Amino acid sequence: MNTVIKSLAASVALAVLGSIAPLALAASVSAVNAPDPHAHHHHMMSEIMRSTVDYTPPPVSLTREDGKAVSFINELNDGRPVILTFIYTTCTSICPMISQTLSQLQTDLGSDRDKVHMMSISIDPEQDTPARLKEYARKYGAGPEWQHYTGTVAASIATQRAFDVYRGDKMNHNPVTLLRAAPGKPWLRIDGFATVAELLGAYHELVASK
């Protein structure tokens, strides 16, 4: 009798497994075939594109992470070479990679660290308050040469449009880093995920040509 029961139990178990396995396989295949919302980001990780561009910064007021309202143009034109990026604090894909790269760049700049001005501007100013930006800056170990900015939606969009990074929805933004040796000089635009070494090399090239 016990043998019969064990045999029946084994048959039921095999039947259940037989019905589950195709479902699991279908789910797996579906996951593989599902479109990746960050596919274009992954593509851009494999290459960068450099270009030299003249931009006209807009005369807008922004708010630094310390809560102080500042002129964007005055912040750009303080005499130091500028490294400019656009981020938002709740980003989970592009912005953490850019900010981590800038964090390491601070170290690799060595004694030049105190001579450069690194600027990260929020493309989500409604959520990114100065307090939130201050916490974000602390998370990435931003030194005194690296400031984060927010402001009104209009000011943020005007700034993004001026540097051709505005894509309407923040989820559509792309990795872009902009460098300028001095006021009046053209900008070096790097589209894609530039490495620390690439940014450091670009910085030294620009400063040497100033």
matplotlib code that plots the C-alpha trace (Angstrom):
import matplotlib.pyplot as plt

x = [0.0, 2.8, 4.5, 1.3, 0.9, 4.6, 4.2, 1.0, 2.7, 5.7, 3.3, 1.5, 4.8, 6.0, 2.7, 3.0, 6.6, 5.6, 3.0, 5.3, 8.4, 6.8, 5.5, 8.9, 10.6, 8.0, 8.6, 12.3, 12.1, 9.7, 12.2, 15.0, 12.9, 11.4, 12.8, 15.4, 14.4, 18.1, 19.3, 20.5, 22.4, 24.2, 25.0, 26.5, 28.7, 30.8, 31.9, 32.3, 32.1, 34.1, 33.2, 34.2, 31.2, 30.5, 27.6, 25.9, 25.0, 21.6, 21.5, 19.5, 19.7, 20.4, 20.5, 23.6, 23.4, 24.3, 21.0, 22.6, 21.1, 23.8, 24.2, 24.9, 27.1, 29.1, 29.6, 30.9, 33.1, 35.0, 38.3, 38.7, 38.5, 35.0, 33.7, 30.0, 27.4, 23.7, 22.2, 19.2, 19.4, 16.9, 18.5, 19.6, 21.5, 23.5, 23.9, 25.5, 28.1, 28.9, 29.0, 31.3, 33.6, 33.8, 34.4, 37.4, 38.5, 38.8, 41.5, 43.3, 43.5, 46.1, 47.2, 45.0, 41.9, 41.9, 42.2, 39.1, 35.4, 33.2, 29.4, 26.5, 23.1, 19.9, 17.4, 14.8, 14.6, 11.1, 12.5, 16.1, 16.0, 19.3, 19.1, 18.7, 21.6, 23.8, 23.2, 23.9, 27.2, 28.1, 27.4, 29.9, 32.5, 32.3, 35.0, 34.9, 35.6, 32.5, 29.1, 25.6, 22.8, 19.0, 16.6, 13.3, 12.0, 12.4, 16.0, 16.9, 15.3, 16.9, 20.3, 19.8, 18.7, 21.7, 24.0, 21.8, 21.1, 17.4, 15.4, 12.0, 11.7, 14.4, 14.3, 15.6, 18.7, 22.1, 25.5, 27.3, 30.3, 31.4, 34.8, 36.0, 39.5, 38.5, 35.8, 35.5, 37.0, 35.0, 33.6, 34.8, 31.7, 32.0, 28.9, 29.0, 30.5, 33.9, 36.4, 38.3, 41.5, 39.7, 38.4, 41.8, 43.5, 40.9, 41.4, 45.2, 44.8, 42.5, 44.6, 47.7, 46.1, 44.8]
y = [0.0, 2.4, 1.7, 2.6, 5.9, 6.9, 6.1, 8.3, 11.1, 11.0, 11.1, 14.1, 15.9, 15.2, 16.5, 19.7, 20.3, 19.6, 22.3, 24.9, 24.4, 25.7, 28.8, 29.5, 29.1, 31.4, 34.0, 33.7, 34.1, 37.0, 38.8, 38.3, 39.6, 42.6, 46.0, 47.4, 51.0, 51.9, 50.2, 53.5, 54.2, 50.8, 51.6, 55.0, 53.3, 51.8, 55.0, 58.7, 61.5, 64.8, 68.0, 71.7, 74.0, 77.7, 78.0, 81.1, 80.6, 82.0, 84.9, 82.9, 82.7, 79.3, 78.1, 76.4, 73.4, 75.9, 77.7, 80.8, 82.3, 82.9, 84.2, 81.2, 83.3, 84.6, 81.1, 80.0, 83.0, 83.0, 82.5, 78.8, 76.0, 74.6, 71.0, 71.1, 68.2, 67.8, 65.4, 64.7, 63.1, 60.3, 59.1, 55.4, 54.9, 57.8, 60.3, 58.0, 57.0, 60.6, 61.7, 58.8, 59.7, 63.3, 62.1, 60.1, 63.0, 65.2, 62.9, 62.4, 66.1, 66.3, 69.9, 71.1, 70.2, 73.6, 75.4, 73.9, 74.6, 71.5, 72.3, 69.8, 71.3, 69.5, 68.7, 67.9, 71.2, 70.5, 67.6, 68.6, 71.1, 72.6, 70.3, 67.3, 68.4, 69.0, 65.4, 64.2, 66.2, 64.6, 61.1, 61.6, 63.4, 66.7, 69.0, 72.8, 73.1, 71.0, 72.7, 71.5, 73.8, 73.8, 76.6, 77.2, 74.9, 77.7, 78.4, 74.7, 74.3, 77.4, 76.2, 72.7, 74.2, 76.5, 73.5, 71.3, 68.7, 69.3, 66.2, 67.0, 64.1, 63.7, 59.9, 60.6, 62.5, 61.4, 61.4, 64.6, 66.4, 69.9, 71.4, 75.0, 76.3, 79.9, 82.5, 83.3, 79.9, 77.3, 74.3, 70.7, 68.6, 64.9, 62.8, 59.4, 58.0, 59.5, 57.7, 59.5, 59.2, 60.7, 63.6, 64.2, 64.1, 66.5, 68.9, 69.0, 69.5, 72.5, 74.1, 73.7, 75.4, 78.3]
z = [0.0, 1.0, -2.4, -4.3, -2.3, -2.9, -6.6, -6.8, -5.0, -7.4, -10.4, -9.0, -8.3, -11.9, -13.3, -11.3, -12.3, -15.9, -15.8, -14.0, -16.1, -19.4, -17.5, -16.0, -19.4, -21.0, -18.3, -18.8, -22.6, -22.1, -19.8, -22.3, -25.2, -23.2, -24.4, -22.1, -21.2, -20.8, -23.9, -25.4, -22.3, -22.5, -26.1, -25.2, -22.5, -25.2, -27.0, -26.5, -29.0, -28.6, -30.2, -29.8, -29.5, -28.7, -26.2, -24.9, -21.2, -20.3, -17.8, -15.2, -11.4, -9.8, -6.2, -4.9, -2.5, 0.3, -0.4, -1.9, -5.1, -7.6, -11.2, -13.4, -15.7, -12.8, -11.4, -14.9, -15.3, -11.9, -13.8, -13.2, -15.8, -15.7, -15.8, -16.2, -16.0, -15.7, -13.1, -10.9, -7.5, -7.9, -11.1, -10.9, -14.2, -15.8, -13.0, -10.4, -12.9, -13.9, -10.3, -9.3, -12.2, -11.0, -7.5, -8.6, -10.9, -7.8, -6.5, -9.8, -10.4, -7.6, -7.0, -9.8, -7.8, -6.2, -9.6, -11.3, -10.8, -11.1, -11.6, -11.6, -12.5, -11.6, -14.5, -11.8, -9.9, -8.5, -6.5, -6.1, -3.2, -2.0, 1.0, -1.2, -3.4, -0.3, 0.7, -2.8, -2.8, 0.5, -0.8, -3.6, -1.5, -3.3, -2.3, -2.1, -5.9, -6.8, -6.5, -7.2, -8.4, -8.7, -9.4, -11.1, -13.8, -16.3, -15.3, -15.5, -18.9, -20.2, -19.0, -20.5, -23.9, -24.0, -23.8, -26.0, -23.3, -22.9, -23.9, -22.5, -20.1, -17.5, -18.2, -21.7, -20.7, -22.0, -20.4, -21.4, -19.8, -20.9, -20.2, -20.8, -20.1, -19.4, -20.0, -23.7, -24.8, -26.7, -24.8, -25.3, -25.3, -24.5, -25.2, -23.5, -20.4, -20.3, -18.0, -15.3, -17.5, -20.5, -18.5, -16.9, -20.3, -21.8, -18.9, -19.3, -23.0, -22.5, -19.8, -21.9, -24.9, -22.9]

ax = plt.figure().add_subplot(projection="3d")
ax.plot(x, y, z, "-o")
ax.set_aspect("equal")
plt.show()
